[in-house]
Amino acid sequence: MRIALALGAWLDHEPAWLAPPEADRLLAAVRTELCWEQRAIVLFGRPVVQPRLIAWAGDVDYRYSGQTLEPRPFTSTLAALLAGVRDRTGASFNHVLVNRYRDGRDSIGLHADDERELGTDPIVATVSLGTTRRFVLKPRRKMAGGGTALDLLHGSLVVMGGSCQRHYVHGVPRQVDVRDERISLTFRQIERGSGSLR
């Protein structure tokens, strides 16, 4: 389902992109295959520990919020998901950032995927595994049409495109009543040779 947003931005949402048995298998594999870390990011000039665990894979560095994720190989599970998401979107993704929300106390604040190495108007795709969590998308400035909120189910796919990263911010807010975990896999294309890459 495509959701048309203001100023040329759009969002695709496929609540059942992965069938439940496949989503269950992938969730179990991702939990065990990846090296999970809890890192600090820089917010307003100060280091803050992220309220979630992360892992990643990609053949180029990815820098955001004062940290660098060095190249790390794709596991077999991540490589299979990468191929499926590339096929669905037509985008040449070469990096995945994996966020592990242990329960509803873990979250990610409103932000845009607008780092220089992502290029102008990047396509960003996220696969959700595990418990349902709320995804919020809001305009950076007041505009007609506003934003949207979606409940992302186990096996769902969200694709943000057009001018979405220029004009909107998105996040996963705290939901203290949620007891189970969610793992999200966010695929991006990082431009090689960017001035921010070493």
Buried (B, 14 or more C-beta within 10 A) or exposed (E): EEBEBBBEBBBBBBBEBBEEEEBBBBBEBBBEEBEEEEBEBEEEEEEEEBBBBBBBBBEBBBBBBBBEBEEBEBBEBBEEBBEBBBEBBEBEBBBBBBBBBBBBEBBBBBEBBBBEBBBEBBBBBBBBBBBBBBBBBBBBEEEEEEBBEBEBBBBBBBBBBBBBBBBBBBBBBBBEEBEEBBBBBBBBBBBEEBEBBE
